[in-house]
Amino acid sequence: MATLGTLLFTWAKGKLVGTDAEGNRYYTERSEAKGRRTKRWVVYNGKVDASRVAPEWHAWLHYTSDKPLTDAARQSWQQPHQPNKTGSAGAYLPPGHDLAGGKRDRATGDYEAWQP
């Protein structure tokens, strides 16, 4: 959830540019900034986590593109954006990881342990 300061700043100076599939809202300043770039920011729908920003909006937030790339045609090989799951129940745990049981298969025959 956004902080009170972010919500007040958004209410006072923000202009909604658009939203993404997760419901995150993207804003820019209403008035043109003098001597600096116009600020851009996101108000998250739920937990604040930078990995939840879709690539189309990431480029816009970091001034890589002047307009969000939401209208760009998606290629057939592109998958939908997924936030980083590290530290959550959906995190990847490789075989042998302590949280995945701590057991892994023995090394195959092509491995030879070093001996001094």
C-alpha positions as CSV (number, residue, x, y, z in Angstrom):
1,M,0.0,0.0,0.0
2,A,1.3,3.5,-0.8
3,T,2.3,5.8,2.0
4,L,0.2,8.8,3.0
5,G,2.8,11.1,1.5
6,T,2.7,9.4,-1.9
7,L,-1.1,9.5,-1.9
8,L,-1.2,13.2,-1.0
9,F,1.5,14.0,-3.6
10,T,-0.5,12.0,-6.2
11,W,-3.7,13.8,-5.3
12,A,-2.1,17.2,-5.5
13,K,0.2,16.9,-8.5
14,G,-0.4,13.7,-10.3
15,K,-2.0,13.0,-13.6
16,L,-3.0,9.3,-14.3
17,V,-1.2,8.0,-17.4
18,G,-2.6,4.4,-17.3
19,T,-2.8,1.1,-15.4
20,D,-1.4,-2.3,-16.0
21,A,-2.9,-5.8,-15.7
22,E,-2.3,-6.0,-12.0
23,G,-4.1,-2.8,-11.3
24,N,-1.0,-0.7,-10.6
25,R,-1.6,3.0,-11.5
26,Y,1.1,5.1,-13.3
27,Y,1.3,8.9,-12.9
28,T,3.2,11.9,-14.1
29,E,3.2,15.5,-12.9
30,R,0.3,17.6,-14.2
31,S,2.5,20.6,-14.9
32,E,5.7,20.7,-17.0
33,A,8.8,20.8,-14.8
34,K,11.4,23.6,-15.4
35,G,15.1,22.7,-15.3
36,R,14.4,19.0,-14.6
37,R,12.6,15.9,-16.0
38,T,8.9,15.6,-15.2
39,K,8.5,13.1,-12.3
40,R,6.9,9.7,-13.1
41,W,5.8,7.2,-10.4
42,V,3.6,4.1,-9.7
43,V,1.0,3.5,-7.0
44,Y,0.9,-0.2,-6.5
45,N,-2.4,-2.2,-6.1
46,G,-1.5,-4.0,-2.9
47,K,2.0,-4.8,-1.7
48,V,4.8,-2.4,-2.8
49,D,7.3,-4.5,-4.8
50,A,9.3,-3.1,-7.7
51,S,9.3,-6.5,-9.5
52,R,5.6,-6.1,-10.0
53,V,6.1,-3.4,-12.6
54,A,5.6,-4.8,-16.1
55,P,8.4,-4.3,-18.7
56,E,6.2,-2.0,-20.8
57,W,5.8,0.3,-17.9
58,H,9.4,-0.1,-16.6
59,A,10.7,1.5,-19.8
60,W,8.4,4.5,-19.3
61,L,9.1,4.9,-15.6
62,H,12.9,5.0,-16.3
63,Y,12.6,7.5,-19.2
64,T,13.6,4.9,-21.8
65,S,10.5,5.7,-23.8
66,D,8.3,8.8,-23.9
67,K,5.1,6.7,-24.0
68,P,4.3,3.4,-22.3
69,L,4.8,0.5,-24.5
70,T,1.4,-1.0,-23.8
71,D,0.3,-0.6,-27.4
72,A,3.3,-2.4,-28.8
73,A,2.4,-5.8,-30.3
74,R,3.5,-8.7,-28.1
75,Q,5.6,-11.4,-29.9
76,S,4.3,-14.9,-29.9
77,W,7.4,-16.0,-27.8
78,Q,6.8,-13.4,-25.0
79,Q,5.3,-14.7,-21.8
80,P,3.1,-12.6,-19.5
81,H,5.0,-10.7,-16.8
82,Q,5.4,-12.4,-13.4
83,P,6.7,-10.7,-10.3
84,N,9.8,-12.0,-8.5
85,K,8.8,-14.9,-6.1
86,T,11.9,-15.0,-4.0
87,G,11.1,-15.2,-0.4
88,S,7.6,-16.4,-1.0
89,A,5.9,-19.8,-0.9
90,G,6.1,-19.9,-4.7
91,A,10.0,-19.5,-4.8
92,Y,12.1,-21.9,-6.8
93,L,13.9,-24.4,-4.5
94,P,16.4,-26.6,-6.4
95,P,16.8,-30.2,-5.5
96,G,18.8,-30.6,-2.3
97,H,17.7,-27.3,-0.9
98,D,17.2,-27.4,2.9
99,L,13.6,-26.2,2.6
100,A,12.9,-28.8,-0.1
101,G,13.9,-31.7,2.1
102,G,17.7,-31.4,2.0
103,K,18.2,-34.6,-0.1
104,R,19.5,-34.7,-3.6
105,D,20.5,-37.3,-6.0
106,R,24.1,-38.6,-5.9
107,A,26.5,-37.3,-8.4
108,T,26.5,-39.2,-11.7
109,G,29.4,-41.2,-13.0
110,D,31.1,-38.3,-14.8
111,Y,32.0,-36.7,-11.5
112,E,35.3,-37.4,-9.8
113,A,36.0,-35.9,-6.5
114,W,39.4,-34.1,-6.2
115,Q,41.9,-35.8,-3.9
116,P,45.1,-34.2,-2.8
